[in-house]
Amino acid sequence: MTYKLVATMASGFEAITAKELNSLGYNTQTENGRVLFNGDQKDIAKTNLWLRSADRIKIIISKFEVRSFEDLFDKIYDISWDDYLPLNAHFPVNARSIKSKLFSTRDIQSITKKAIVNKISDVYRRNGNLPESGSSFPIEVRISKDIAEVTIDTTGDSLFKRGYRIDHGGAPLKENFAASLIMLTNWNSNMPFCDPTTGSGTIAIEAAMIGKNIAPGLKRHFIFEGFDWFDSSLLENEKNEAKNAIKDVDLNIFASDIDQNMIDIAKLNANKAGVLHDITFKQIALKDLKIEERNGVLISNPPYGKRMKESDEVHTLYKQMGETFENLHDWSKYYLTSDLSFEKHYGTKATKRRKLYNGAIRTDYFQYWK
Ligand SMILES: C[S@@+](CC[C@H](N)C(=O)[O-])C[C@H]1O[C@@H](n2cnc3c(N)ncnc32)[C@H](O)[C@@H]1O
């Protein structure tokens, strides 16, 4: 059976996810914060396993125009829920509404839930008391400009959770955010890579995983594994293929931080991710770095400094960054910070700036191309 599928991601990364899907062989259609594609169960397993930039993959099970709650109830009831949900399914319903006549998400949620309960009860001949003691099938109703879309999530915990993070030290970037930052550059595994403010190592670890072609989902579970109709051998096969696809390449990835604690944490994470020996970690202040390699890519996510005193400190750091890295003429350099005065302290104007949301925080990706 072919499903309509949707990959969701942080806005700003749609093109990256679309490119990832295209290289996995899918035709895509891009919308704000989401990329649509078609696929069967094998594709659900494959995309959950392989997408580095996405948050989750959902099955679109119905799409219809709706302007009243009666209509919402009827159209939700009309869906063949028994194709997806077993009698004991646990099915939390989440609702969203954007520019639509039906705007109360509480009412959309409760009416949807009631319509599904009624349908399942009718099909399985129950009296409305459903046990909900089985596997989870997270359902979402998203109404945008009076068009409702009903989805079932196949991912569960967001795909940024790769399963390698041991300790949330400092202010780590989400893993899919870090991977997307790398995929926005022209880095490939033959080139040197440097993260001079590595913190818990996320960017360097994601670079190593990209370099070695390690599927980001290899070490985690997905909620579709609990779907009774899902053929579990498909994920098993995809994982085995992914293990065989790991490349045995020598990478030149350097990651440093001024804080030895962060380096220790980064090493633990890298070890868990299986890339400890692919990254050279070092405790060193950025201003003392001497980079000899040629034609590399540098990505830094320095501290932002929200308070006054901190902001003086980070401005000094940005100045040091300019002094230390600007003479690396054959390197491309990328800096992610929410401090929009970054260029002033760094000393040079970026080739390109890109606005990206790190969660709720507006950040800019200052890009200095070689
Ligand atoms: C925002 S955090 C980086 C988070 C990282 N991207 C992650 O995902 O974990 C910034 C890091 O810069 C480091 N740092 C601050 N000043 C530094 C300096 N002068 N030289 C090198 N690293 C520095 C901090 O110790 C901190 O770990």
The ligand as a MOL file (V3000), in Angstrom:
LIG
                    3D

  0  0  0     0  0            999 V3000
M  V30 BEGIN CTAB
M  V30 COUNTS 27 29 0 0 0
M  V30 BEGIN ATOM
M  V30 1 C 26.7320 27.2210 22.5660 0
M  V30 2 S 27.9770 26.1750 23.1590 0 CHG=1
M  V30 3 C 28.2370 25.0340 21.8500 0
M  V30 4 C 27.2180 23.9410 21.8700 0
M  V30 5 C 27.4980 22.8400 20.8660 0
M  V30 6 N 27.2100 23.2490 19.4940 0
M  V30 7 C 26.6870 21.5950 21.2300 0
M  V30 8 O 25.8320 21.1750 20.4360 0
M  V30 9 O 26.8780 21.0710 22.3190 0 CHG=-1
M  V30 10 C 29.4170 27.1710 23.0590 0
M  V30 11 C 30.7130 26.5070 23.5460 0
M  V30 12 O 31.7800 27.4470 23.3280 0
M  V30 13 C 32.7630 27.2210 24.3200 0
M  V30 14 N 33.6550 28.3850 24.4280 0
M  V30 15 C 33.4000 29.5640 25.0410 0
M  V30 16 N 34.4790 30.3720 24.9290 0
M  V30 17 C 35.4140 29.6940 24.2230 0
M  V30 18 C 36.7300 30.0050 23.7990 0
M  V30 19 N 37.2930 31.1850 24.0670 0
M  V30 20 N 37.4120 29.0830 23.0930 0
M  V30 21 C 36.8470 27.8730 22.8100 0
M  V30 22 N 35.5960 27.5250 23.2200 0
M  V30 23 C 34.8960 28.4270 23.9080 0
M  V30 24 C 31.9400 26.9330 25.5730 0
M  V30 25 O 32.7090 26.2140 26.5360 0
M  V30 26 C 30.7480 26.1510 25.0030 0
M  V30 27 O 30.9550 24.7690 25.1600 0
M  V30 END ATOM
M  V30 BEGIN BOND
M  V30 1 1 1 2
M  V30 2 1 2 3
M  V30 3 1 2 10
M  V30 4 1 3 4
M  V30 5 1 4 5
M  V30 6 1 5 6
M  V30 7 1 5 7
M  V30 8 2 7 8
M  V30 9 1 7 9
M  V30 10 1 10 11
M  V30 11 1 11 12
M  V30 12 1 11 26
M  V30 13 1 12 13
M  V30 14 1 13 14
M  V30 15 1 13 24
M  V30 16 1 14 15
M  V30 17 1 14 23
M  V30 18 2 15 16
M  V30 19 1 16 17
M  V30 20 1 17 18
M  V30 21 2 17 23
M  V30 22 1 18 19
M  V30 23 2 18 20
M  V30 24 1 20 21
M  V30 25 2 21 22
M  V30 26 1 22 23
M  V30 27 1 24 25
M  V30 28 1 24 26
M  V30 29 1 26 27
M  V30 END BOND
M  V30 END CTAB
M  END
